[in-house]
Amino acid sequence: MSDLTKLTIAEARDALRKGEVTSVALTEACLAEIEGAGALGAFVHGTPEIALARAEAADARLKAGDAPAMCGIPIGIKDLFCTEGVPSQAASKILEGFRPEYESTVSAQLRDAGAVMLGKLNMDEFAMGSSNETSIYGNAVNPWRAGNSEAALTPGGSSGGSAAAVAADLCLAATGTDTGGSIRQPAAFTGIVGLKPTYGRCSRWGIVAFASSLDQAGPMTKTVRDAAIMGAAMMGHDPKDSTSADLPVPDFEAMLTGDIRGKVIGIPKEYRMDGMPGEIETLWTEGAGMLRDAGAELRDISLPHTKYALPAYYVIAPAEASSNLARYDGVRFGYRAKLAQGDGVTEMYEKTRAEGFGPEVRRRIMIGTYVLSAGFYDAYYNRARKVRALIKRDFDEVFAAGVDAILTPATPSAAFELGKAHTDPVEMYLNDVFTVTVNLAGLPGVAVPTGLDGRGLPLGLQLIGRPWEEGELLNAAYALERAAGFVAKPAKWW
């Protein structure tokens, strides 16, 4: 079988079970692609020995008939997930040399299901960024190019390495994390599917924390079916995580019928932003038409507190980050600055944190510390928490009124050039305008590639679902995916 790395999870699973291909062959094909894709900056810590050992074990399980759906599937793991004995730096200098003695729950579940870890993937430092330009490893680069331009484009962030690797067929799928859109925005920028599950569906144990009440792991895949397969393997209750939901995980793949007749799809008026590019508006209108043609009822809805989502998010997320990142002090693990004679523990903290954290992380720690300080806690943080409750109530009321899913754009534009928005943090933060509400409300959301812009770059739409109803959400996404018929791939230049 040729072009092994281009297979979807579902295709590879079926081929493995029929004996048409081995996991070792799949893994070797992926490792060869990774070897030649250094220009993308996607993989930052290769684990070929681990990969081949797990592939051989997967082949033995397949031969014995003990093969879960992910058995033998080569995947990439975002550098935010702790992986036993393998560098897990969160793309930060301050975690230089850190090799955990334990495995994150999500990566352990994938490992136990037989998935093959090819290596660790690039990301924004501590998941703080929308363009993968804050990484200690350097930029991850989008495999897509705009028209005849040679300019390097962002793959989005913070899961930029995951998105680039899947879009470029370096792996069959990858893990991502989503705090304000960090799975869905890069998925839209690279023409792949990205699922952010309901908060609590995936364990956060062993994932380096950014904002604990917002972070959620999820799959980044080539198709909706693949997201259903991999998502189910990643989810489940974990007693080590107090925010993990003790709920059964359905067979999401079995729920993919594509039948959405009678389902109500909400179209929120507040997502029609001033200055929205015409191509995004057209894509949204066409996507709504596709769902209507598939039998869904479209309903105009209002989410009135949407306009406050970005400012609330950029108070809450930095506040939680400032608390979570206080543990990086140069004492227990990771990087420690060189001290001058006479320096004490205070100087060690200050120098280590100043040298170990990048500019964006330092900026967010400063904002977070400020909004949590005694004089400003009520004015900023408490007010943002109240706004968050109102945003969640907006969604609750819409769903209670009979809406099954909500259709919105995934991003305010197609992928932009690396370096373009890096000079203006506020402009960068605006990339999250369509996605942060989902994290603030703890809802599931999925980005589906739906079309190309005038320069040939992928554009995606987002579907937002009811809490804990990922199966219904994925089925609506499956209907949209089938109607859109998106099959475009980036032309190989790397």
C-alpha positions, 0 to 999 in steps of 0.5 A, spaced: 500 500 500 502 506 497 502 513 501 501 510 508 501 517 511 495 519 507 491 514 510 486 516 515 485 513 522 479 509 520 482 507 513 489 505 517 485 501 522 481 497 517 487 496 513 491 493 519 485 489 521 485 486 514 492 485 515 494 489 509 499 493 512 503 493 519 503 498 524 511 498 523 510 499 516 505 505 518 510 508 523 516 507 519 513 511 513 511 517 518 518 517 521 521 518 514 516 523 512 518 527 519 525 526 517 524 530 511 519 535 514 524 539 518 522 546 515 515 545 518 518 545 525 512 541 527 516 535 531 521 538 536 522 531 540 523 525 536 521 518 539 523 513 534 525 507 538 519 508 542 515 508 536 517 502 533 517 498 539 510 500 540 508 499 533 511 492 534 507 491 540 501 493 536 502 488 531 502 483 536 496 485 539 492 485 532 495 478 530 492 476 537 485 479 535 486 484 541 486 491 538 482 497 540 480 502 534 487 506 535 491 500 536 497 501 531 495 508 529 502 513 529 500 519 532 504 526 535 503 528 542 503 536 543 509 538 548 504 540 553 503 533 555 507 529 560 510 523 557 514 518 561 522 519 560 521 524 554 522 531 554 516 535 556 517 542 556 511 546 554 515 549 549 519 553 554 526 554 556 524 554 564 522 546 563 529 545 559 531 538 561 525 536 564 523 529 563 517 526 567 517 520 571 510 519 569 505 519 563 499 524 563 492 520 563 490 522 556 497 520 553 497 513 557 490 512 555 492 512 548 498 508 549 494 503 552 489 503 546 495 501 542 497 508 539 504 509 537 507 516 539 512 518 534 514 524 538 513 531 541 510 537 537 511 544 537 506 549 540 506 556 543 510 557 550 505 554 555 500 554 550 500 562 550 499 564 543 495 564 537 500 563 532 506 558 534 511 564 535 512 564 542 515 557 542 523 556 545 523 551 539 522 556 534 516 557 529 511 552 527 510 553 519 503 552 516 504 547 510 499 551 506 502 557 502 497 562 499 497 562 491 504 563 488 507 566 495 513 563 498 511 567 505 511 562 511 504 562 514 502 561 521 499 554 523 495 557 528 496 556 536 497 554 541 497 547 538 500 549 531 505 543 531 499 538 532 496 542 526 501 542 521 503 535 522 496 532 521 495 537 515 502 535 512 501 527 513 507 527 518 502 523 522 495 520 522 493 524 528 495 528 534 493 531 541 492 538 542 489 542 548 484 548 547 484 554 552 481 559 548 481 556 541 487 552 541 485 546 537 479 549 533 483 555 530 489 551 528 485 546 525 481 551 521 488 554 519 490 548 516 484 544 513 483 539 518 478 537 524 479 539 531 475 537 537 474 541 543 470 536 548 466 538 554 470 541 560 471 535 564 471 529 558 478 529 558 483 528 564 487 534 565 492 530 570 499 530 567 498 536 562 502 542 564 497 547 566 495 554 563 488 556 565 485 550 569 478 552 569 479 553 561 484 547 559 481 541 555 485 536 551 482 534 544 484 530 538 486 533 531 485 529 525 484 529 518 476 527 518 470 527 523 470 520 523 477 520 526 475 525 531 470 520 534 475 514 534 481 518 537 476 522 542 473 516 545 480 513 546 482 520 550 476 521 554 473 518 560 473 519 568 480 520 572 480 519 579 486 523 579 483 529 576 478 532 581 474 536 575 474 529 571 466 527 569 464 521 572 460 519 565 460 513 560 463 515 554 459 513 548 461 510 541 461 516 538 463 513 531 457 509 531 453 515 532 455 518 525 449 517 521 449 524 518 442 524 519 440 531 522 433 531 519 429 535 524 435 538 528 435 545 530 441 549 528 442 556 531 445 562 528 448 567 533 447 574 530 452 577 535 458 573 531 457 577 525 462 582 527 464 589 524 469 588 519 468 580 518 472 578 511 466 577 506 469 570 505 468 568 512 461 571 511 460 567 505 462 561 508 458 561 514 452 562 509 454 557 505 455 552 511 448 554 514 445 552 507 448 545 507 445 544 514 439 546 512 439 542 505 441 536 510 434 537 513 436 541 519 432 547 521 436 554 522 434 558 527 436 565 528 439 566 536 442 571 540 448 570 545 447 577 548 454 577 552 458 575 547 461 582 546 464 581 553 467 574 552 474 576 550 475 581 555 473 576 560 477 571 558 483 575 558 482 577 565 481 570 567 486 566 563 492 570 565 489 570 572 489 562 573 496 562 569 499 567 574 497 562 579 499 556 575 506 558 573 508 560 580 511 553 581 516 554 576 522 557 581 528 554 579 528 550 585 525 543 584 525 542 576 527 545 570 531 551 568 535 555 574 539 561 572 546 562 574 547 566 580 552 571 582 556 571 588 552 574 594 545 572 590 540 569 595 533 565 594 529 571 591 535 573 586 534 566 584 527 566 583 527 573 579 533 571 574 530 564 573 523 567 571 526 572 567 530 568 563 526 562 563 519 565 561 518 568 554 515 575 553 508 573 552 508 568 558 511 574 562 506 579 559 500 574 561 503 573 568 504 580 569 496 581 567 494 576 571 498 578 578 495 585 577 488 583 576 488 578 582 492 583 587 488 586 593 486 593 590 483 590 583 481 583 584 473 585 585 474 590 579 477 585 574 477 578 576 470 578 580 467 582 574 470 577 569 467 571 573 460 574 573 461 575 566 463 568 564 456 566 568 452 570 564 455 567 557 454 560 560 447 562 561 446 565 554 448 558 552 444 554 557 437 558 555 438 557 547 439 550 548 433 550 553 429 553 547 430 547 543 437 548 539 441 542 538 447 546 535 450 552 534 454 554 527 459 560 527 465 561 523 472 558 526 476 564 525 476 571 523 481 570 517 485 565 513 492 563 516 496 570 516 503 570 515 508 569 520 511 575 524 505 579 521 501 580 528 506 578 533 508 586 534 501 587 537 498 582 542 491 585 542 491 584 534 493 577 536 488 576 542 482 577 537 484 571 533 480 567 539 474 572 538 469 566 535 472 560 540 473 563 547 466 563 549 466 555 548 471 555 553 468 560 558 462 556 558 465 549 558 462 547 552 464 542 546 466 545 540 469 542 533 472 546 527 470 543 520 474 545 514 469 547 509 472 551 503 478 555 501 479 563 500 481 566 494 488 565 495 487 557 496 487 557 503 483 553 508 477 556 512 473 552 517 466 553 520 465 551 528 459 547 531 458 548 538 454 543 542 450 541 548 454 539 554 456 532 554 453 531 547 459 530 543 456 524 539 450 529 537 455 534 535 460 530 531 454 527 527 452 534 525 459 536 524 459 529 519 453 532 515 457 538 514 463 535 512 460 530 507 456 536 504 462 541 504 466 535 500 473 538 502 478 534 500 484 539 498 491 538 501 497 543 501 502 542 495 508 539 498 514 545 498 518 542 505 
